[in-house]
Amino acid sequence: MVYVTEDFLETPHGKSSCVSCHNGNPAASDKQGAHEGLTALPGDSADVYCGRCHAEIVSTFETSLHFNQKGYFVRIANRTGFDIQGNPELMEHYNEECGKCHASCGQCHVSRPVSVQGGFVNGHKFDKPDRDDNCVACHGSRVGAEYLGQNEGFQPDLHRFKPGGGNCSFCHSGSEMHGSGTIYTYRYLKLEMPRCEDCHQDDEAANIYHQRHWSHESLPKLACQVCHSQPYKNCNGCHTGGAGITGSSYMKFKIAKNKFNLEAANRDYDYVTVRHIPIAPDTYASWGISDLANFSSEPTWKYATPHNIQKWTALTTVAEGQGCGENCHNSAEYYLLTSDLLNYEVEANQEIVMDDKL
Amino acid sequence: MKQKNAVVSLLFLFSMSLLFYTGCTDKYEPTSPISGSGSSCVHCHLNAELLKEVATPIPPPTGEAGEG
């Protein structure tokens, strides 16, 4: 719906003429004529339109992963052995199935994302992204549901109830979203992405668990989520195909070795939480790629930062008389093991499984 | 002579008013000032009832969308 509220006209953007951003033919007397030459989504050409006034932000926006989707292209190239961006036919499939999640200025600041059919958030008024209509519109099935406590039997993330914690911007800043000018190939390499330690540095030696698992000289370092996450959503074939991943998503909690090369982003943990991703050797068969030549070049269980943090979890709570690590150490339930994998996944995940830690 | 001039002036003013009125295709009078060429866009896009009439229905999204 493209209903503009009258109070938009009082805002700085509303005082510009419509055609200055949308083109079209305002002299026409019918819908078809008026929309001739229309630029429905000026934010898709940010350098032409938004950049007139917001030049500084737009100058780095091409490095935003929300915009360039570099992470997707690199992952696909690693597995196929070539860059699909040079192949128009494959790009058509990509744009139809994956590219819809690309975000422009307008899809965060004016309307809902195209992937959920758009529509103005607030009568065309420009604003900071709305949690439910913008962020969760795309990041709803996992992150949003976890953070808001929408998965049956699990609690919302405790940060939600902090002052300001109702919005994603409580942790995720505009500079992270807009791109910094540095081209990243993976979202967790972004230095602008928040880490728990950014706020909780003072907690490093707060208790014996932190002393042993956070900064101990000779003991493994754990990502905070390893102790403080609840089970989270893992994906099968929700929006892709492939033999073995046709089931729906499921709640699971798995710890694995951190072999994700994230040291540059200060994510130098030894053990991290991992999430199953929907990929199989024949996932892109409908695109004409019958088999992924380098399928095992990347794990099918990926580094994850579940958004359902609790101070006390099943791992941090032990019965009276039990040792402090009773629920974690030697736990086949919580460790990612070879027995958790499908046959074709074994090689891809061999570096991260915890079989030798039991 | 003076009477003739007055009649011509009145006729001129009348014809100019008529020309101005018929030349203006946009009758919308917004409560807030809108700059020139944008006025006809706003004429439709501020009118929810009209938009409902002329909008092309969009099918609802299916399945789980997005980057999780």
Interface residues (C-beta under 8 A of the other chain):
Chain A: M1 V2 Y3 V4 T5 E6 L9 E10 K15 S16 S17 C18 V19 S20 H22 G24 P26 A27 A28 S29 K31 A34 K100 C101 P113 S115 V116 Q117 A137 C138 H139 G140 S141 R142 V143 K233 C235 C238 H239 S249
Chain B: T25 P30 T31 S32 I34 S35 G36 S37 G38 S39 S40 C41 V42 C44 H45 L46 A48 L51 V54 A55 I58 P60 P61 G63 E64 A65 G66 E67 G68
